Amino acid sequence: MYDVKSSNAREFISHEEIMATLAWAQENKNNDELISHIMQKAAEKKGLHHREAVLLLLGGESGKIFEIAREIKRSFYGDRVVLFAPLYLSNHCVNGCVYCPFNAGNTEMPRKKLSQDEIRREVIALQDMGHKRLAVETGEHPRHSPIDYVLESIKTIYDIQHRNGAIRRVNVNIAATTVENYRKLKAAGIGTYLLFQETYHEGTYNQIHPSGPKSDYVYHTEAMDRAMQGGVDDVGLGVLFGLADYAYEFCALLMHAEHLEAVYGVGPHTLSVPRIRRAQGVDTGSFSHGIDDETFTRIIACLRISAPYTGIIVSTRESGECRKRALDAGVSQISGGSRTSVGGYDMPDEETRQFEVNDNRSLDEIVHWLIGIGYIPSFCTACYREGRVGDRFMKLCKTGQIQNCCHPNALLTLQEYLLDYAKENTKKAGEELIGREVIKIPNMKTREIVFKNLERIKKGSRDFRI
């Protein structure tokens, strides 16, 4: 039944193939010769097949796995870490997802939908923090969150110019929809379309999605195909770890990525790895597949090895300590200063939040922390705005050429942040970082351009990009 190029979700993510893969990995997890061969292949930085990846996940030596993952991340992403924030528009929802407090049966959850004026206030609050990239989130509801409301909200977000602030990339995490609606999202100028599978195990999926449109496993799983058919260049996959066996989910996630690559010539732009967290009205104790921090970071490292060109995202669901380990294992994007409630930036409101945040530090604290542990905080959105998306981005990434753009752009956007939003200690640390990093730009012409633009930023100009 397994066919990576099939248009049928049950064939490109075949349960039988996953089970056969897990059985094969269990049989070979002590096969040192085979594992060594796969490690050597991994070190070539060209990715792994899902079977090879599962064997490393279950049987590879941890130290070697993390060493290869760190080297791959440095090769393709350098020390940059992209920062973003979620923006919740509405928590009205018609689905019955048992792991989410927004589910239609939760009568204790206050329901809220932002007006366009309220969205403006939220965005200004995010701009005042320094954010340039947002991930729009909303529950699925035909009356409260129709596609026209989402499109109007995207336009509102892009239109807001506040002091030196502007949102330059709007990623969208909304329910699976039609090819026509994906075309509308593309025309609205979205960055990445995000949709998490939650679980690829169909039996579990059906149990935890008892009602609502999301209960259709096949329609949900085939959403990324429709998005790409609708012209969306960048899509982001994700699993909510804790709902089903982690090795099963890991395998299926990679099979989904392989399917997109095989059919459309480009895999997912990002992979997200959230873990289930406490939330109002949700019995997290009923989920028996939770994973510890060591397993979590091992998953991330194996994803980085298997999909070397793909961004990996970890949110504020995780603690600062765990996020440090995740960054070292291969994560390239994190959220900062996040609120998971509707209207939570302008008027803090925990009653409507989707889940508990474990990293409650402000964006400035996150920026200062990243600099202190050897990373370059980046607010760059240049590739999206220069048309380096989809297969064009991947071609540059696979050849390593993307570094020639991303490293300079990270420094330019960090300089903007330091001047407009940073506290003095962050500004001092950031200026020292930029001074060290700008001289590392290998191309002399590019380095001269960056030097000039850094000076222009200091004099008040904004939004330079390579």
N, C-alpha and C positions, 0 to 999 in steps of 0.2 A: 504493500500500500504506500510505501514511502516514495515520494517524487518531489524533489526540491523545487522543480519548476511548475508543479501543479497549481491550479487556481483554487483548489479545494483545501481548506485549512486542515482537515483531518489527514491529508496526504503530505503536505509540505511540513507539517508538524505531526508526524505519525506516532501514535502511542506505542505501536509495536516496535518501531525503530528506537524510540527512547528506552524502552524496557530491554531491548537487545543490547543497546549501548551500555546501559548500567550493568547488565549481566557480564558483558565482555570486560568491562573495566574492573569489576570485582574479581574476575578470574585472573586478570593480568596485573593487579595492583602491586604484586611482589615481583614482577618480571623486570628486574633491574636493567637488563639489556634493552628491552623495548622502551622503557621509560627514558633511559639515557638517549636513545635515538630520537625520541620525541623532544626531549630537552634541547638537543642539538638543532633540530628543526625550528624549535621555538626561538632560539637565539639568532636565527636568520631574519627575524622581525617581519615575516610575511604572513603570520597568522597560522591557526591550526584548524583542522576539521573537528567537528563536534565530538567525534569519538576520541580523538587524541586528547582533546581538552578535558573531557570527563575523566580520562585515565590520570592526567596530571592532577586534577582536582582531588581524586580519591587516593592516588598512590604516589604522587611526586614528592620529593624532598623539599620541605618548606623553604629552607634557606636558599636553595637554587632557584625555586619558583619566584621568590621575591626579588632576587638579584636580577633575573632576566626581565621581570616586569618593570623594575626601576630603570633599567637600561633602555627598554623600549619606550617608556614614557619620556625619558630625556631626549631620545632620538627624534621623536615626532612632536613633542609638546614642550621640550625644554623644561624650565622651572616655572612656567606660567600656570596660574590658576584663575580661571574665569569666574567672575562673581555675578550673581543674579538674585532676584527675589520673586516669590510668588505673589500674585494679586488675586484675591478671591472676590468674584463679582456677585455670586449668589449661592446660597446653600439649599434652595428649593430643589427637590429631587423626587422623581417618580419611581426610582429603583429601590429594591429591597436588600441591597448589599449588606450582609450581616456584620462586616468588619468596619463599616463606615458610619459615623454618627449622622451623616446627612440622609441616611436611608428614610424612605417615606413612612415607615412605621414608627420612627422615633418621635413621639408626641411631646417629649420634654425639650427638644431642640427648638429654640426660637428661630423662626425663619426670617431671612432678610435678603433683599435684593437691592443692589446699589443703583441709584439714579445716575445719570450722566454727570450731574453736578457733584455727587458724592464720589464718583470715579475721579473727577478732576482733583478733588481734595486729597484722595488717596495717592494719586500719582505725584502731586506736588510734595506730599510728605515723603514719598520715596525718592523724588529728585533731591529734596533737601538732605537726604541721607547720602546721596551720591550715586544712586543706581542709574544705569543706562540700559539694562536688559531685564525684562519682566517675563514671567510665565503666568499667563492668565488662566485662572481655574474657575469652573462653575459646575454646579450640579446639573443633572439632565432633567429638564422640565420643558414641555412644549409651549407652555404659556409664559413662564417666568424667564426662561433662557433660550428662546428660539434663535436661530442663526442670525436673524436681523439684529437682535439685541447684541449678540457677540460682535458682529461686524461694526455696528454703531460704536460700541465700546472701544474697539481697536482704533477706529478713526479718532475718537476722543483722546485716547492715550497718545497717539502720534502727534496730534495737533497742539499739545500743551508745551509751551515754551515758558519756562519759569527761571528768571535770572539766567545763570549759565547752564541750567538743567534741561535735559531733553531725553526722552526714552527713545533709543535708537534701534532697538530690536524687541518685538513682541512675539514671544513664543506662545503657543496656545495648547492648553490641555482641556479639551472638551470631548464629549461622548462621540463614539463612532457614528459616522453620518454618511451621506451619499456622495457620489462623485461630483454631482452638481454643487453641493455645499462646499466641498473641498476646493473646487474651482473658485468659489466666492472668497474663501479664506486666502487662497493664493493671490487673487486680485487685490485683497485688502492689505497685502504686504507682510504677511506673517513670516516669522523666521522659521522655527522648527514646529512641526505638529507633533505633540506628545500624546501618547495614549498607552497606559500601562495595562498589561494583560491581567494583572493581579495574580492569576495562576493559569498555567497551561494544562494542568491536569483536569481533563474535562469533567470527570466525576465530581471532583472537589469544586470546580467552577459552578456546576449546576446546583450543588448544595448551598453554596454561599451567595448565589444570585437567584433567589427563589422567585422573584417577580420583577417586572419592569422590562424595558427594551434591552437592558444590559444582560438579561438572562439568556439571550441568544448567543451561545458560544461561538458558532461559526461566523455570524455577522460581525461580532466584535473582533475576532481573530483576523478576519480578512480586511479590517479597516485600513491598514497601511497600504494594501494593494489599491484600494479605491482612492486613497490620498495621492499616491503616486500617479495613478491614472488621471487624477484631477489636476496634475501639474505641480503638486507640492514637492519641492526639491529635497527638503530635509525632514526626516521623521525620527522620532525618538521612541524606542521600546523600553519596557520596564517590567519588573516582577516585584510583587509585594512578598518578600521572603517571610516565611512563618505560616503560610497557608497550606503548603504541601511540601513534600520532600525536596530539600534544597538542590540535590544533584539532578533530580528530574527537571526542576525549573531551570537550572543552569543549562542543561542539555537543550531543552526546548527553546530557550532564549537564543542560543547560538544557531539553532536550526532555523529560527525565524529570520535571523540576520542573514544566514546563508541563502535563504529563499529570496529575499529582497535583492541581494547581490546577483543571484543567478538570473532572475527575471528582469530586473530593471538596470542592472549594471552598476548599482551602488547600494551599499548596505546602509544600516541606520546611522544617522549623524551622531546620536547619543544612545547610551544605555544607562538606565537608572536602576538603582538597587535599594529601594526603601525596605525597611523592616517594619512589621506591624507594631503599632504603639497604642498606649492607652488613649481612650477617647470616651466622651460621654455616651452612655448607653450601649457600649460595646464590651462584651465579655471576652477580653483577650485571653483569659485562661482556658477558653474552649478550643484554642488553636494550639495543637501539640507539636508543631514543627518549627518552633523557634530556634534560632541559631545564635551561638555565642560570638564574641568579637573576633576570636581567632579564625573561626570558620568564615565569618563575614569578610574579613580582609583577605583570606585565601581565595574566596570567590572573586573578589575584585582583581587580585593579581592574575588569576587564571583568565578572567575576561580581558584584561589588558594584553596578555600574551596571545590570546586567541583572536582578538579583534583590535590589532595594534593601532589602526587609523581612526578608531571611534572614540568620541568623547565619553567619559564615564562620570556620572553625577551622583553626589551624595548630599543630602539635604540636612537641615537642622534637626531632623529626627534623631540624629546621632550626636553624642557628646563631643566636646572639643577633643578629648583624648582619642576617641575612636576615629574622629575625622583626620587627626594627624596620621594615624596608622593607615587610614584609607588613602590619603594623599601619597604617602610613601609607597603604597601598593599599586598606584596607577590612576587614581582619580584626577580629573582635569577640570571639573567644574563643581563649585559649591554655592549654596545659598548663604546669605548673610543678613542679619537683622530681621529675620523672617517673622511674619505673623500669619497664622493659618485660619484666622477668623475673617468674616466678611466685614470690611470697614475697619480692620484692626490697626491700620497705620495712622489714620487721622484721629480716630476715637477708639482706643484700645478696648476690646470686647472679647473676653475669653469664653463667653457663653455660646458663641457661634463658631468656635474653632473646630477644625477637622481632626486634629490630633495634637498631642503634647509635643512641644519643642524641647529638646534636650540641650541645645546650644543656644543660650539666650543672650549671647554677646551682641553688642551693637555692630553695625557694619564697620565703623572705625576701629573697634577692638579687633575685629576679624582681620582687617587690612594690616594693622600693626603686628598681629600675631603671625600672619603669613610672612611678612618681611623678616620677622625675627627667627623663623624656622627655615629660612632659605628659599622662599618662593617669591615670585613676582605677581602681585595682585593685578589682574587685568580686567578692564571694563570695555575691552575692544569689541566692536561689532562690524569691523571693516569688511570682512569677507562677505557677509550678507549684503552689505550695501554696495559692494563692488561687483556683485554677481558671482563671487567665488563660492558657489553652493553646489549641492548635489554631486554629480560626477566630476565637475570642475574642481571642487574642493578636494575630493578624494584623490584625483590625479596629482595635485600639488602635494598632498599629504604623503602619498605613497612614495614619491620621489624625494621627500624631505625638503622640498622647496618652500613649503608653507612657513617654515621657520624664518625665511627672509622677510616675510610680511608680519607674522604674529609677534615676534620678539620686539621689533621696533614699535609696533602699534600698542603693545602692552605698556611700553615705557611712556608713550605719548598720552595714553588715557590715564595712566597712573599719575602723571604730572598734573593733568587736569584735576583729578580727585584731590591731590595734595593741596593745590592752591585754593580750591573752592569749598572743600568740606572737612579736610583733615584737622585733627587736633595737633598741637605743636609737636608732641613727641612722635606722632605718626609722620608728620611732615618732615621732621628731621631725619628719621630713619629712612623714609622713602626717597628723599633727596640723595642721601648717601648711596642707596641702592641704585638709583638711576645713574649716578656718577660712575659706579662700578660697571654697570651693565652696558651703557651706551658705547663704551670703547671696545666691547666684545663683538659689535656688529661687524661681520667680516667684510662686507662690501663697502668700500671707501665712499662711493657716491651716496649710498643709502645712509651711511653714518653721518655724512655732512648734512643731508636733508633733515635727519632726525635732530641733529644739533641746532639747526636753524629753526625748526618747528618748536623745539623745546623753549627756545628764547621767545618765539612769537606767543606761545602759550603764556609765558610769564608776563608778557606785555598786554594780555587780555584776549588774544584770539583763541578760538576753540575749533575742535573737530577736524584735526589733520589726520590723514591716514595714508598708509603705504599700500 
